[in-house]
């Protein structure tokens, strides 16, 4: 191996090392409101956060307990939360009320 090949190899290694040291962008903060207090069917959301699935998608999810689907829809309609888990009947009311305002 001559000097030119060695220099190219060192340069390629330096570029690859520099690329891997680039800081990752900050995760997008997302608030997720549950429909009720913690219950068994909410566990997959906490499990995914614990396993790092949200972080792998560049999301910083803040899971908040709910106080009923109506309250969750009201908070989402008022843009207090980004995502919410609610009964479909309450969700349809929330969509209807939001579409009247715009």
C-alpha positions in Angstrom: 0.0 0.0 0.0 1.5 3.3 -1.0 1.3 6.6 0.7 -1.6 7.9 -1.4 -3.8 4.9 -0.6 -2.9 5.3 3.1 -3.8 9.0 3.1 -7.2 8.2 1.4 -7.9 5.5 3.9 -7.1 7.8 6.9 -9.2 10.6 5.3 -12.2 8.3 4.8 -11.9 7.0 8.4 -11.8 10.6 9.7 -14.9 11.6 7.7 -16.8 8.6 8.9 -15.8 9.2 12.5 -16.8 12.9 12.1 -20.2 11.9 10.7 -20.9 9.6 13.6 -20.0 12.4 16.1 -22.7 14.7 14.8 -25.0 15.6 17.6 -28.5 14.2 17.2 -31.3 16.7 16.9 -33.4 17.3 20.0 -36.4 15.0 20.3 -39.8 16.4 19.6 -41.8 17.0 22.8 -45.2 15.4 22.6 -47.9 15.4 25.3 -50.2 12.3 25.3 -53.3 12.5 27.5 -54.9 9.2 28.5 -58.7 8.8 28.8 -58.7 7.8 32.5 -56.3 7.1 35.3 -53.8 4.4 34.8 -55.4 1.1 33.9 -54.3 -2.2 32.3 -55.0 -1.2 28.7 -52.8 1.9 29.1 -49.7 -0.3 29.9 -48.5 -0.6 26.3 -48.0 3.1 26.1 -45.8 3.1 29.2 -44.0 -0.1 28.0 -43.1 1.5 24.7 -41.7 4.5 26.5 -39.7 2.3 28.9 -38.3 0.3 26.0 -37.3 3.4 24.1 -39.6 3.0 21.1 -40.7 6.7 21.2 -37.1 7.9 21.6 -36.0 5.8 18.6 -38.5 7.8 16.5 -37.1 11.1 18.0 -40.1 11.7 20.2 -40.0 12.8 23.9 -43.5 11.6 25.0 -45.0 12.9 28.2 -47.8 10.6 29.2 -50.4 12.2 31.4 -53.3 10.6 33.2 -56.8 11.6 32.1 -60.0 12.4 33.9 -62.5 11.0 31.4 -62.7 11.1 27.6 -64.6 14.4 27.6 -61.9 16.1 29.5 -59.2 14.6 27.2 -61.1 15.8 24.1 -61.5 19.3 25.7 -57.8 19.5 26.4 -56.9 18.5 22.9 -59.5 20.9 21.4 -57.9 23.6 23.4 -54.5 22.6 22.2 -53.3 21.7 25.7 -52.2 18.2 24.6 -51.0 16.9 21.3 -52.4 13.4 21.3 -55.2 11.9 23.3 -56.9 8.6 23.9 -60.7 9.0 24.1 -63.9 7.3 23.5 -65.0 7.7 19.8 -68.3 9.4 20.7 -66.4 12.1 22.5 -63.9 12.4 19.8 -66.6 13.1 17.2 -68.0 15.8 19.4 -64.6 17.4 19.7 -63.9 17.3 16.0 -67.3 18.9 15.3 -66.8 21.7 17.8 -63.3 22.4 16.6 -64.4 22.5 12.9 -67.0 25.2 13.8 -64.3 27.5 15.2 -62.1 27.5 12.0 
